[in-house]
Amino acid sequence: MTTSLQTAGAMPGGDRCHLATPVRFGRGRTDQVGHLVLTNSWLQFRGTVDLNLSWAEVATVDNAGRDLIVALYGTPRTLRFCCQSDDEAARAGVTARHLAALA
């Protein structure tokens, strides 16, 4: 279940969490299970291997059904996060696009 929240003082450096949702990260058999966490400063994947990207690194955020697709500046690499529903992916996409625009 996706949670939209703004935390006060719960994260280091005064960062605030705007959304946390369970996702699969990757493509196919190598998918990792974890949580996508969107904060003021970071797009984070918390799973077996953690990933932290500042919003300044994010070029675009798109949705394709249940997938959230994040393209990075300076590389053809894209990151794919599979949410549990289309609605969760849409909410994550709107939130991520807003936070990236503020960076």
Accessible surface in RSA format (square Angstrom, percent):
REM  Atomic radii and reference values for relative SASA: ProtOr
REM  Chains: A
REM  Algorithm: Lee & Richards
REM  Probe-radius: 1.40
REM  Slices: 20
REM RES _ NUM      All-atoms   Total-Side   Main-Chain    Non-polar    All polar
REM                ABS   REL    ABS   REL    ABS   REL    ABS   REL    ABS   REL
RES MET A   1   172.08  89.1 139.35  92.2  32.73  77.9 106.81  90.8  65.27  86.5
RES THR A   2    10.80   7.7   2.42   2.5   8.38  20.0   2.42   3.2   8.38  12.7
RES THR A   3    57.99  41.2  55.07  55.8   2.92   7.0  50.31  67.6   7.69  11.6
RES SER A   4    69.77  59.0  39.89  53.2  29.87  68.8  35.60  75.8  34.17  47.9
RES LEU A   5    62.99  35.1  51.66  37.0  11.33  28.5  61.31  43.1   1.68   4.5
RES GLN A   6   124.10  69.4  93.11  68.1  30.98  73.8  25.15  53.5  98.95  75.1
RES THR A   7    28.42  20.2  24.12  24.5   4.30  10.3  28.42  38.2   0.00   0.0
RES ALA A   8    81.20  74.7  52.19  80.5  29.02  66.0  53.06  74.7  28.15  74.6
RES GLY A   9    70.83  87.3   0.00   N/A  70.83  87.3  32.72  89.8  38.11  85.3
RES ALA A  10    76.91  70.7  36.63  56.5  40.28  91.6  47.87  67.4  29.04  76.9
RES MET A  11    27.09  14.0  19.31  12.8   7.78  18.5  20.93  17.8   6.16   8.2
RES PRO A  12   118.14  86.1  97.96  89.3  20.18  73.4 110.80  91.5   7.33  45.6
RES GLY A  13    89.92 110.9   0.00   N/A  89.92 110.9  45.90 126.0  44.01  98.6
RES GLY A  14    53.77  66.3   0.00   N/A  53.77  66.3  30.95  84.9  22.81  51.1
RES ASP A  15    13.64   9.6   9.79   9.7   3.85   9.1  11.16  26.3   2.48   2.5
RES ARG A  16    97.01  40.7  97.01  49.5   0.00   0.0  11.33  15.5  85.68  51.9
RES CYS A  17     9.20   7.0   9.20  10.3   0.00   0.0   3.73   9.5   5.47   5.9
RES HIS A  18    36.40  19.9  30.75  21.4   5.65  14.4  19.19  19.8  17.21  20.0
RES LEU A  19     0.05   0.0   0.05   0.0   0.00   0.0   0.05   0.0   0.00   0.0
RES ALA A  20    22.90  21.1  21.48  33.2   1.42   3.2  21.60  30.4   1.30   3.4
RES THR A  21     0.22   0.2   0.00   0.0   0.22   0.5   0.22   0.3   0.00   0.0
RES PRO A  22    22.61  16.5  22.49  20.5   0.11   0.4  22.61  18.7   0.00   0.0
RES VAL A  23     5.57   3.7   0.00   0.0   5.57  13.4   3.97   3.5   1.59   4.3
RES ARG A  24   101.75  42.7 100.67  51.3   1.08   2.6  36.88  50.4  64.87  39.3
RES PHE A  25    29.88  14.9  28.68  17.8   1.20   3.1  28.68  17.4   1.20   3.4
RES GLY A  26    26.52  32.7   0.00   N/A  26.52  32.7  20.19  55.4   6.34  14.2
RES ARG A  27   169.54  71.2 152.25  77.6  17.28  41.2  63.17  86.3 106.37  64.5
RES GLY A  28    58.76  72.5   0.00   N/A  58.76  72.5  41.72 114.5  17.04  38.2
RES ARG A  29   247.79 104.0 205.27 104.6  42.52 101.2  90.27 123.4 157.51  95.5
RES THR A  30   110.34  78.5  91.73  93.0  18.61  44.4  83.94 112.7  26.40  39.9
RES ASP A  31    37.95  26.6  14.98  14.9  22.97  54.3   9.29  21.9  28.66  28.6
RES GLN A  32    51.28  28.7  46.22  33.8   5.06  12.0  20.63  43.9  30.65  23.2
RES VAL A  33   110.94  73.0  97.01  87.8  13.93  33.6  97.01  84.3  13.93  37.8
RES GLY A  34     8.42  10.4   0.00   N/A   8.42  10.4   7.75  21.3   0.67   1.5
RES HIS A  35    91.15  49.8  91.15  63.4   0.00   0.0  57.64  59.4  33.51  39.0
RES LEU A  36     0.00   0.0   0.00   0.0   0.00   0.0   0.00   0.0   0.00   0.0
RES VAL A  37     6.39   4.2   6.39   5.8   0.00   0.0   6.39   5.6   0.00   0.0
RES LEU A  38     0.00   0.0   0.00   0.0   0.00   0.0   0.00   0.0   0.00   0.0
RES THR A  39     0.00   0.0   0.00   0.0   0.00   0.0   0.00   0.0   0.00   0.0
RES ASN A  40    69.48  47.9  52.52  50.7  16.96  40.8  17.26  41.5  52.22  50.5
RES SER A  41    53.60  45.3  44.35  59.2   9.25  21.3  22.09  47.0  31.51  44.1
RES TRP A  42    97.95  39.3  97.95  47.4   0.00   0.0  77.37  41.3  20.58  33.4
RES LEU A  43     0.00   0.0   0.00   0.0   0.00   0.0   0.00   0.0   0.00   0.0
RES GLN A  44    22.74  12.7  22.74  16.6   0.00   0.0   0.40   0.9  22.34  16.9
RES PHE A  45     0.28   0.1   0.00   0.0   0.28   0.7   0.00   0.0   0.28   0.8
RES ARG A  46   109.70  46.1 104.57  53.3   5.13  12.2  42.49  58.1  67.21  40.7
RES GLY A  47    27.93  34.4   0.00   N/A  27.93  34.4  11.82  32.4  16.11  36.1
RES THR A  48   125.30  89.1  87.43  88.6  37.87  90.3  66.82  89.7  58.48  88.4
RES VAL A  49    94.51  62.2  90.08  81.6   4.43  10.7  93.37  81.1   1.14   3.1
RES ASP A  50    91.17  63.9  65.49  65.2  25.69  60.7  18.81  44.3  72.36  72.2
RES LEU A  51    33.87  18.9  31.82  22.8   2.05   5.1  33.87  23.8   0.00   0.0
RES ASN A  52    82.25  56.7  61.47  59.4  20.78  50.0  14.98  36.0  67.27  65.0
RES LEU A  53    12.31   6.9  12.31   8.8   0.00   0.0  12.31   8.6   0.00   0.0
RES SER A  54    31.42  26.5  31.42  41.9   0.00   0.0  24.05  51.2   7.36  10.3
RES TRP A  55     5.75   2.3   2.98   1.4   2.78   6.5   2.98   1.6   2.78   4.5
RES ALA A  56    73.22  67.3  53.62  82.7  19.60  44.6  59.57  83.9  13.65  36.2
RES GLU A  57    74.81  42.9  70.48  53.3   4.33  10.3  33.29  64.4  41.51  33.9
RES VAL A  58     5.64   3.7   0.15   0.1   5.49  13.2   0.15   0.1   5.49  14.9
RES ALA A  59    37.13  34.1  15.81  24.4  21.32  48.5  15.81  22.3  21.32  56.5
RES THR A  60    70.68  50.3  64.20  65.1   6.48  15.4  64.86  87.1   5.82   8.8
RES VAL A  61     7.31   4.8   1.15   1.0   6.16  14.9   1.15   1.0   6.16  16.7
RES ASP A  62    77.56  54.3  76.07  75.7   1.49   3.5  18.65  43.9  58.91  58.8
RES ASN A  63    54.70  37.7  25.07  24.2  29.63  71.3  22.23  53.5  32.47  31.4
RES ALA A  64    52.37  48.1  35.96  55.5  16.41  37.3  45.71  64.4   6.66  17.6
RES GLY A  65    49.05  60.5   0.00   N/A  49.05  60.5  30.38  83.4  18.67  41.8
RES ARG A  66   111.84  47.0 107.34  54.7   4.50  10.7  30.67  41.9  81.17  49.2
RES ASP A  67    28.41  19.9  28.41  28.3   0.00   0.0   1.26   3.0  27.15  27.1
RES LEU A  68     0.00   0.0   0.00   0.0   0.00   0.0   0.00   0.0   0.00   0.0
RES ILE A  69    31.90  18.2  31.49  23.5   0.41   1.0  31.49  22.7   0.41   1.1
RES VAL A  70     0.00   0.0   0.00   0.0   0.00   0.0   0.00   0.0   0.00   0.0
RES ALA A  71    24.72  22.7  24.59  37.9   0.14   0.3  24.59  34.6   0.14   0.4
RES LEU A  72    18.97  10.6  13.17   9.4   5.81  14.6  13.17   9.2   5.81  15.6
RES TYR A  73   144.97  67.7 125.85  71.6  19.12  49.8  89.92  67.6  55.05  67.9
RES GLY A  74    88.78 109.5   0.00   N/A  88.78 109.5  43.93 120.6  44.85 100.4
RES THR A  75    55.70  39.6  37.41  37.9  18.29  43.6  27.62  37.1  28.08  42.5
RES PRO A  76   136.51  99.5 104.65  95.4  31.86 115.8 118.45  97.8  18.07 112.3
RES ARG A  77   126.88  53.3 116.59  59.4  10.30  24.5  49.34  67.4  77.54  47.0
RES THR A  78    77.81  55.3  56.38  57.2  21.43  51.1  27.72  37.2  50.09  75.7
RES LEU A  79     5.65   3.1   4.20   3.0   1.45   3.7   5.65   4.0   0.00   0.0
RES ARG A  80    60.33  25.3  57.46  29.3   2.87   6.8  16.00  21.9  44.33  26.9
RES PHE A  81     0.00   0.0   0.00   0.0   0.00   0.0   0.00   0.0   0.00   0.0
RES CYS A  82    15.68  11.9  12.80  14.3   2.88   6.8   6.51  16.5   9.17   9.9
RES CYS A  83     1.42   1.1   0.00   0.0   1.42   3.3   0.27   0.7   1.15   1.2
RES GLN A  84   108.91  60.9  87.82  64.2  21.09  50.2  34.47  73.4  74.44  56.5
RES SER A  85    41.18  34.8  38.42  51.3   2.76   6.4  37.53  79.9   3.65   5.1
RES ASP A  86    84.50  59.2  78.60  78.2   5.90  13.9  28.72  67.6  55.78  55.6
RES ASP A  87   117.64  82.4 111.14 110.6   6.50  15.4  31.73  74.7  85.91  85.7
RES GLU A  88    26.29  15.1  24.77  18.7   1.52   3.6  11.84  22.9  14.45  11.8
RES ALA A  89     0.00   0.0   0.00   0.0   0.00   0.0   0.00   0.0   0.00   0.0
RES ALA A  90    50.02  46.0  47.63  73.5   2.38   5.4  49.41  69.6   0.61   1.6
RES ARG A  91   117.65  49.4 110.50  56.3   7.16  17.0  27.65  37.8  90.00  54.5
RES ALA A  92     0.00   0.0   0.00   0.0   0.00   0.0   0.00   0.0   0.00   0.0
RES GLY A  93     0.00   0.0   0.00   N/A   0.00   0.0   0.00   0.0   0.00   0.0
RES VAL A  94    96.88  63.8  94.01  85.1   2.87   6.9  95.36  82.9   1.53   4.1
RES THR A  95    26.43  18.8  22.55  22.9   3.88   9.2  12.67  17.0  13.77  20.8
RES ALA A  96     0.00   0.0   0.00   0.0   0.00   0.0   0.00   0.0   0.00   0.0
RES ARG A  97    96.83  40.7  89.96  45.9   6.87  16.4  53.85  73.6  42.98  26.0
RES HIS A  98   106.08  58.0  99.86  69.4   6.22  15.9  65.81  67.8  40.27  46.9
RES LEU A  99     7.51   4.2   6.14   4.4   1.37   3.4   6.15   4.3   1.36   3.7
RES ALA A 100    23.58  21.7  12.81  19.8  10.76  24.5  12.81  18.0  10.76  28.5
RES ALA A 101    85.63  78.7  46.64  72.0  38.99  88.7  59.19  83.4  26.44  70.0
RES LEU A 102   124.72  69.5  92.64  66.3  32.08  80.6  95.50  67.1  29.21  78.6
RES ALA A 103    80.34  73.9  10.85  16.7  69.50 158.1  48.21  67.9  32.13  85.1
END  Absolute sums over single chains surface
CHAIN  1 A     5786.8       4379.1       1407.7       3197.6       2589.3
END  Absolute sums over all chains
TOTAL          5786.8       4379.1       1407.7       3197.6       2589.3
